[in-house]
């Protein structure tokens, strides 16, 4: 079986980086312009505060000095909270539960095959089928060098839904993401999404320009991230098929997940649905949401074509 074309993945990454950079620039620029306008009002109140070129430069410097650290702190808090939510309530794999021992065995086997550090495995109590990699809240917000392996989370719903052969294929898919460093790359690309989320009101309503720009940043940036993540999902599917030697196993797992999808994110993770959809083995916000995930039907069709090859 051929690996996914490297050129295709590089092209997707280039598009995603371009969109991410553009939206990050737009969001940061909007915050700085808003801060500059606010600072200019106070500068104009100072003695001799005629807003000439010097006054505007002072206003920009003040806005940058205040807004830049605030944006960094706020985005960092959002990312850390996102990771905390993804790990909140998780526990060690329950001994004796169907599939639990097989997951541990598969993680160690595929990690050795791919020459990566086996991730710690945690079990989420959700009845929604979940399988995703995530960093810990204490890990660096944006990773640049060699660090500890992330955590693989599987839910009780996944363990009870999938038979051992299909669980094995899902683990292979997640380990392929780890070997490809997809989680770190996605974390970088999601920065403007997190920034947009901090700008927009939590209730999703539009109350001011910050809400408009924040929601627009999230929407467009998610499309850019999706260009990358959709390609990486197909690549991880193909890698899992090669690792297991059984493309039909992952196809069957995805088909089963599609049948049991209710179109909603788990209640306890709904506030972080976009980030969860970016890392979970299948969309958690409904099968029509393909911004961050390719349609399951397309992934299943490709895997079945591999089986027939």
Secondary structure, 3 states (H helix, E strand, C coil): CCCCCHHHHHHHHHHHHHHHHHHHHHHHHHHHHHHHHHHHHHHHHCCCCCCCHHHHHHHHHHHHHHHHHHHHHHHHHHHHHHHHHHHCCCEECCCCCCCHHHHHHHHHHHHHHHCCCCCEEEEECCCCCCEEEECCCCCCCCCCCCCCCCEEEEEHHHHHHCCHHHHHHHHHHHHHHHHCCHHHHHHHHCHHHHHHHHHCCCCCCCCCHHHHHHHHHHHHHHHHHHHHHHHHHHHHHHHHHHHHCCHHHHHHHHHHHHHHCCCCCCHHHHHHHHHHHHHCCCCCCCCCCCCCCCCHHHHHHHHHHHHHC
